[in-house]
Amino acid sequence: MRIVTLNLNGIRSAVKKGVLDWLANAEADVVCLQELKAQTADLSAEMLNPPGYFGYFHYAEKKGYSGVGIWSRRQPEHIVEGLGIPDIDAEGRYIEARFGDLSVVSVYLPSGSSGEHRQVAKFAFMARFYPHLEALALAGRDVVLCGDWNIAHTAKDIKNAKANQKHSGFLPEERAWIDAVFNKIGWLDVYRHLYPDAEGEGYTWWSNRGQAWAKNVGWRIDYQIASPGIAARATAASVYKAERFSDHAPLSVDYDAAR
């Protein structure tokens, strides 16, 4: 089973850059999408349901903003849209597809880089999302949480760690929070579980400024964070960089079938 996560930075823009052609050859079973920047009326039939896939979406109320989705080869038995927290759900940040005992989630944490008010909103999201992560860990299901978490966890996950310690996405408070997600709740960072020493090849986001992409001045902020059972069945992970569909790159993980 192959699961992919990708922040599109606008689904219409990504489609113009060839993301659907890539999808046709990606051999993905489930693709988790973030930052749709669109609503249903903005999407073509092929965006809603690419050939061979069923599409499910949780849109932001604000037009051209945020939003998450899932493309899946198999129809899930149940879809959960949102966290049940009105101000978070208004921004379209969580969708969960349930397939038997497996849940695949597309989640998009806020960025705090646009100003102090958004950093405050990010910390508020983190505080309220944490209990959901605790409950999900105790639900007795295999769970893969895919998405743009907007946090680089350690110095291995960012090109210029020292220079970014006071920047949103690498703040000590953010890194401590994701430490707790892993070490207190028990979720596993699948890419890091497979490749404990990997650095630059794992980056998933590059600024559009300067020559960040050309020089691989990147951040690893897109994750597949999984419950221990399914994390142990991960066999390989890769970041696709042969084409660019947005300022993020697709992160693919292959999992063995349930034992």
C-alpha positions, -999 to +999 in steps of 0.1 A: +000+000+000+014+034-010+003+066+007+014+100-005+011+134+011+014+167-008+007+203-001-005+216-034-003+254-027-035+256-048-050+226-066-057+245-098-021+257-100-007+222-093-030+207-120-016+233-145+019+221-135+011+185-142+001+169-109-026+148-124-002+134-150+022+125-122-007+109-102-015+086-132+019+070-128+025+073-090+009+040-082-006+056-051-034+040-032-042+071-011-031+107-017-035+132+011-037+168-001-033+201+017-038+238+008-064+233-019-072+271-021-105+262-037-141+250-031-162+225-050-174+249-076-138+258-085-128+222-093-131+202-125-145+167-125-110+154-129-098+173-099-127+160-078-123+124-090-091+118-109-093+086-131-092+056-109-097+077-077-125+088-054-121+124-040-131+137-006-125+173+006-129+196+036-128+232+023-121+264+041-149+288+043-127+316+031-123+315-007-088+307-021-075+295+013-064+264+030-085+232+026-076+195+027-085+165+007-080+128+000-079+109-033-083+072-028-085+042-051-108+025-027-140+040-013-137+045+025-164+032+047-165+065+066-153+101+062-147+125+091-146+162+081-131+185+107-123+182+143-156+196+157-139+228+167-157+256+147-129+281+142-105+253+131-130+236+109-138+270+092-102+268+079-106+233+064-077+216+082-087+180+089-102+151+070-101+114+079-109+084+057-116+051+074-109+018+057-118-011+080-093-008+109-072+018+091-076+056+092-057+079+068-058+115+078-049+146+058-041+175+082-028+210+076-014+228+106-014+266+104+017+285+095+028+313+118+051+330+094+028+357+082+027+375+116+023+373+153-015+368+151-010+337+130+016+323+153-009+327+182-035+309+160-009+281+153-002+276+190-039+276+197-044+249+170-016+228+185-030+230+220-064+218+209-052+192+184-030+175+210-060+159+229-073+146+195-040+130+188-041+114+223-076+101+217-067+088+182-037+069+196-060+051+220-087+043+195-073+008+187-069+016+149-040+017+125-036+055+118-015+074+093-016+112+098-003+128+066+002+164+060+020+197+062+027+201+099+046+234+094+073+223+120+108+210+113+115+187+142+153+186+146+184+201+130+185+172+106+152+185+092+162+219+081+192+233+062+201+263+084+191+252+119+210+279+138+197+307+117+161+296+120+157+291+158+136+322+161+116+316+130+081+301+129+083+264+120+115+259+141+107+276+173+116+258+205+080+256+216+069+241+183+097+215+184+089+206+221+052+201+211+061+177+183+086+160+207+056+153+229+035+140+200+063+114+194+077+107+229+047+111+251+018+100+230+038+075+210+033+084+174+061+076+150+076+098+123+077+072+095+104+088+073+127+093+103+119+058+116+131+044+082+160+068+077+173+080+111+203+098+097+189+112+065+191+150+061+189+170+028+172+142+008+142+143+031+134+180+027+098+186+014+095+224+013+117+251-002+111+289-001+104+305-034+129+332-025+165+332-038+178+299-050+164+277-022+153+249-045+184+249-067+207+249-036+184+225-016+180+250+012+149+231+024+128+221+054+113+188+062+078+198+074+056+173+055+052+141+075+035+108+076+031+103+114+017+068+122+006+046+150+033+020+160+017-010+143+014+004+108+047+024+112+065-009+117+051-021+083+067+008+064+092-005+040+104+026+020+098+063+017+108+089-009+104+126-018+096+131-055+117+160-069+118+152-106+090+178-112+076+207-092+039+211-086+041+235-057+067+248-032+063+214-015+072+180-029+052+147-026+063+124+002+055+087-005+056+058+019+051+021+011+035-001+037+033-039+038-002-053+040-015-060+075+001-090+091 
